[in-house]
Amino acid sequence: MVIQVIQVIQVIQVIQVIQVIQVIKNNNKEVT
């Protein structure tokens, strides 16, 4: 169970990082 929870947390972190990267790319597109 603990291992599953850790895996879920890692997946959530990866998704958050991807969202942040997409937002940064969108901001760069707007600036240029």
C-alpha positions as a Markdown table, in Angstrom:
| # | Residue | x | y | z |
|---|---|---|---|---|
| 1 | Met | 0.0 | 0.0 | 0.0 |
| 2 | Val | 2.8 | 2.4 | 0.9 |
| 3 | Ile | 4.5 | 1.8 | -2.4 |
| 4 | Gln | 1.3 | 2.5 | -4.3 |
| 5 | Val | 0.8 | 5.8 | -2.5 |
| 6 | Ile | 4.4 | 6.8 | -3.3 |
| 7 | Gln | 3.8 | 5.9 | -7.0 |
| 8 | Val | 0.6 | 8.0 | -7.1 |
| 9 | Ile | 2.4 | 11.0 | -5.5 |
| 10 | Gln | 5.2 | 10.7 | -8.1 |
| 11 | Val | 2.7 | 10.6 | -10.9 |
| 12 | Ile | 0.9 | 13.7 | -9.5 |
| 13 | Gln | 4.3 | 15.5 | -9.2 |
| 14 | Val | 5.1 | 14.7 | -12.8 |
| 15 | Ile | 1.7 | 15.9 | -14.0 |
| 16 | Gln | 2.2 | 19.2 | -12.1 |
| 17 | Val | 5.7 | 19.7 | -13.6 |
| 18 | Ile | 4.3 | 19.1 | -17.1 |
| 19 | Gln | 1.5 | 21.6 | -16.5 |
| 20 | Val | 4.0 | 24.2 | -15.3 |
| 21 | Ile | 6.2 | 23.6 | -18.4 |
| 22 | Gln | 3.1 | 24.1 | -20.6 |
| 23 | Val | 2.2 | 27.3 | -18.9 |
| 24 | Ile | 5.8 | 28.6 | -19.3 |
| 25 | Lys | 5.7 | 27.8 | -23.0 |
| 26 | Asn | 2.4 | 29.5 | -23.4 |
| 27 | Asn | 3.7 | 32.6 | -21.6 |
| 28 | Asn | 6.8 | 32.7 | -23.9 |
| 29 | Lys | 4.6 | 32.4 | -26.9 |
| 30 | Glu | 2.5 | 35.4 | -25.7 |
| 31 | Val | 5.6 | 37.5 | -25.0 |
| 32 | Thr | 7.2 | 36.9 | -28.4 |
